[in-house]
């Protein structure tokens, strides 16, 4: 009887709320980086940390290293420094990628040692850039594969047996095909989001949207959390809707040494220095001990590198407002 009375009371309260015209606020998905990684990144996961030279979540990668995640399959068009650090830290079992290097500088030496058998074993699965875009696109569309005109005259299909051929049912043309990529978790950096995960980015974009829709879990890391009214006032910047987001992390400067347009510039000096750091295993281990394991979080990282704000903070360049009136 008491349970029934309680149920009637709850329904009455619900009706009263509906009559008031004030819907319940959607739950916040905001949490710390430590909690987001602990909850949503697991040993053995397939992980995509995307962003094309811009908006790369190094802060998330460092927290994964701190939490000593293991046996990860790391997916990314351009692994660059973020995955070099994770490979050196022993997080990776496999790398799925389309190009690997230190942009504008040279090799990724932890990656190179692993591939050459001079470091921890690392499986590799290589595609072209468009092959990786096609894999994420198929995953996002929940299709089993994606056809493309690519790989003709290359030996990548011989090196990667997952690149296959299909016959077009309309023209009879033979096309390359790549399988869908559906990561367990995508981690994406952006300029801002609201507490429910509606995420806005501008500037140079890669496959962040496709990776998010392809993945089972999505962590968005942002420079700042804003009110939903800010997001709704400029809807075309929303690349990831909150309905697919698992966690929102506010992590200013979380993309350093890559950049966040409107907030800070790319740290080209860091990329140049990484050539010497990564070439020497001892120097790389010392860097991880000092800059990753030696700090508790991104705020600790910033405290250990106090010159960053003065050297790299973006100057204001605001575009004219847009009218969405009708």
N, C-alpha and C positions, 0 to 999 in steps of 0.2 A: 504493500500500500504506500509506504513512504517513498519507494523508488518511483511509483507511478506519479505521485504528487510532484516529485522533483522534475520528472519529465514534462508534466503539464506546465510547471513553472518556467522551464527552459524554453518551451515552445512559445509561451506567452511573452517572455522577454524578447525572443526572436521577432515575434510579430510587432512588438512595440518598437524595436529597433528599425524594422522595415518601414513602419509608419512615420518614424522620425526623419526618414530620408538620409540617414547618416550611416553608410555601409561601414562595416568593420575594416579597419586599416589592414592591408596585407602585411604578413609577417616580414620582419627585416631578415635579410640574409647576410648581414654584415658580421664578420668575425675576424680574428687576428690571422695573420699568415701562418703562425704556428698551428692554430686550431684547424685551419682550412686544409693544410697539408696532412696533418695527423688524421683527419676525418676522410679525406677524399683521394689521397694518393697512397697506394698500397704496393707492397713488394710484388714484383711480377707484372705490374700494370704496363699497358701501352700508353705513353704520355706524349702529348703534343704541346710544345711551348712555341707558339708561332709569333709572327711579326717580321716584316721584311726590312731589315736593317733598322727599323723604327719600332718602338713599342715592344721590346723584347723583355720578358719578365725575368731578369737576372735575380731579383729578390726571391722569387719563387724557387728558382733553381738552387739558390744558396740554402733555402730552408729545407729543400729535399735532401741536399747534401748533409746538412746538420742533423736531420732525422735519420740519416744513414739508410735510406731506401735502397733496395738492391734488386737486381735482375730486371731492370726496366728496359722496355723497348722504347727507344726515343725516336720520335718522328718529327721531321722538320725539313722544309725545302733547303734551307741553308744552315747547317749546324753551327757554324762559326764558333765564337768563344764560349757561348753559354753551354753548349754540349761538350766542348773540349774540357771545361771545368768539371762537368758531371762525369765524364769518362775517367778523368784523372782521379776523381774521388771514389771510383769503384761502383757508381750507381747503375751503369749501363751493361746490359747483356747483348743488346742488338741496336743497330742504328739504321733507320729507314730514311732515305734522304735523296736529294738530287744534286747537290754541290756542297763541297766541304772545303773550308779555308778561312783564313783570317783576312777579311775583305781589304784589298788594297795593300796588304802587307806580305802575306806568305802562307805557310802551312799552319795547320793545327797540329802541334807536335805530340800532344797526348793521344789524339786520334791516330796520328801517323804511327806512333810506337805500337799501338794496339793492333792496327792493321798489319804491320810488319812483323808481328809476333814478338815484340820486345816489351810488351806490357800486358795488362789483363786482356784475356781473350774477348774479342768483339766480333759478332756477326754483322755483316753489312748487306743491305738490300738497296740497290741503286736504281733511280729512275731519272728521266729528264725533269726539268722544272714543270713543264706542262703535264708530265705524267703524274707528278705528285699533286698538282692542282686537280687533275682528273680523278685521282683516288679520293681526295677529300670531297670533291663534288658528288661523286657516286655515293660516298658514305652519308653525306648530308641529305641526299635525295632518297636514301634507303633503296638504292639500286645495287645489284650485285657487281656490276662492272661499268666501265665507261669506255666507249670507243673513241679513237683519236687517230688523226693522220700524223704519225710520228714514228721515229726509230728506223725509218727506211735508210739503208746505207750505213747503219751503225751496228756495233756488236753488243749493245746492251741486252737485246733479247737472249743472246747466248750466255751472257753473264748472269742474267736474272730470268729464270724460267717462268716467273709469274707474269711477264710481259708476253702476251699471246696474240693470236690473230682470230678475227671473226669475219664472217661474210655478211655484208649489208643485205638485209632481206628485200630492199627496194631496188638497189642498183647492181647487186652482185659484187661490188667492190670489196677487196680484202683490206681490212683495217686492223690497226693495233688495238689491243684492249688491255686495260689494267684493272685489278680488283679493287673493290671499295675498301676504304680505310675508315674504320670506326674505332678510334682510340677509347680507352677506358676513361681518360680524363684529358681535357684541353685546358691549358692555362694561358690566359690572354691578358695583355696589358692594354690599357686605354687611358684616355684623359680623364673621363668622369663617368659616374654611374649613380643611379639612385639606390636607396637601400634595398630595393627589390631586385636589383641586377639589370635594369634597363641601361644599357652601356653605350656610350657615345665616344666616337673616335674621329679624328680628322688628320689630314696630312697623308703621308705615304702609307698605304694599306697593302696587306698581302692576302692570305687566305684565312684571316681570323674568323670571319663569319662562317665559312664553310667548315672549318675545324670545329667550331662550337656546335653547329647543327649535327655534325657527324659523330660527336662524342656522347658517351653515356653520362659523364659528369663534367661540369664546366665551372672553373674558378676564374673570375674576372678580378684583376688587380688594377687599381686606378690611382691616379694622382689625387683625386678628391671625390668625396661623396656629396652629391647635390640633392636638393629637393626635387621631387617628381615634377613639380611645376616647371623647373628649368629644362628638364628633358622634354616635356610636352610642348614647350614653347619653340623647340628647334628639332622637330621629329626626324628630319632627314639625316641627322647625324647618328641616329640610333642604329648600330650595326648588329647588336646582339640583344634580343628581347629577354626580359627578366624571367619569362616562363621556362626557359631552358637553363637558367643559371642556378648552380648549387650553392655558391658562396661568393660574397663580395668582400674584397680586402682593400682597405685604404692604405696605400704604401707610397707616399711621396718619394720621388727619386728611385722608385723600384725598378726602372728600366736601365739605369746606369750600368755599364758605359754606353749602351745605345741611347737613343734620345726620345723625348716626348715633346712633340711640336707644341709650342706655346708655353712650355714649362722649363726645359733645359735642352742644351745642344748635345750632339754626339761627342764623346770624349775620344777624339782621334789619338791623343797622346797615349791613352790606355791601350788602344789596339796596337800601336807601334811597340809599346813596352811588352805586350804579351808575347811577342816573338821571342824575346830573350827569356822571359819567365817560363814559358811552356817548353822551350827547347831543353831546359835543364830540369830533370825530375826532382832534384832536391829543392831548387828554387820554387818550383810549382807547389810542392808539398808545403814548403814554408809559407807561400802565399795563401794557400787554403787554410793553414793553421791560424794565420794572422787575420785574414779578411773574412773568413767564413766561420770556421769553428771558434775563432777567438772573439767573436761578437755574438750577442744574443739575438739580434734582429737587424732590420734595416736601419733603424735609428742608431744602433751601435756602429753599423758600417759607416753612416754619415759622420758620426762623431770621430771615427778613426781616420776620416778623409775630410777634414774641415775646409779644405780649399775648394771643394767642388762647387758650392753655391756661388761663390764670387767669380769663379772661372767660367762656369757653364750656364748660369741662369739665363733664360731667354729674355730678350728685350720685347716689349709689347709691340705687336703688329696686328691690330684688330681690323677685321674686314667690316664693311658696311652691313648693317642689319638687313634682313630679308622680311618682306611682308607676306604673311600667310593668309591675309584677309580675303573674304569672299562676300 
